[in-house]
Amino acid sequence: MAGLFGGGRRGKTQAEKDAEAAQKRSEERAEAQERTEMRGAQARRRLRRTGGMRLLFSPARQEGAGDIPRATKLGGGQ
């Protein structure tokens, strides 16, 4: 007879709603962490790929051996 008056189905309890909300937050947090880790891995790959070219064209590399000051004796002229 419960179906006769429309009381056959109940809504979710507050505990069930809280559990679903907590699970959803947990999933979103896990997805955000996964995206962050993927970005970090991509950045490391990019650095490994471009590191050689960056070093090749760096100002320190372009100075050359002639720009390094020569060691002299103390107190002596050139």
Steps between C-alpha positions, in 0.01 A plus 500: 500500500799730529504543122142610504582824680825571319727430796675201348830672415709715730759762417867474586602555857738777598775244568467363146511851354811583705671177392430571133630856533816377673556240229454760227752735668745213535470413131549864397807525724645181348441630147665833584801320647528282189492808275772664712719190477451482124602866463812434706593200286446701182714784634781257582481351149502847346805601705681186397417568135596869491778497759775433247401784268461740789850418623639522148377857450547624856711814562747299709561273204546790257771674706774277367846423634650840407276686744633323808759715684850356510667434833801722572761509771417704807625854482634463151391689196386335193 
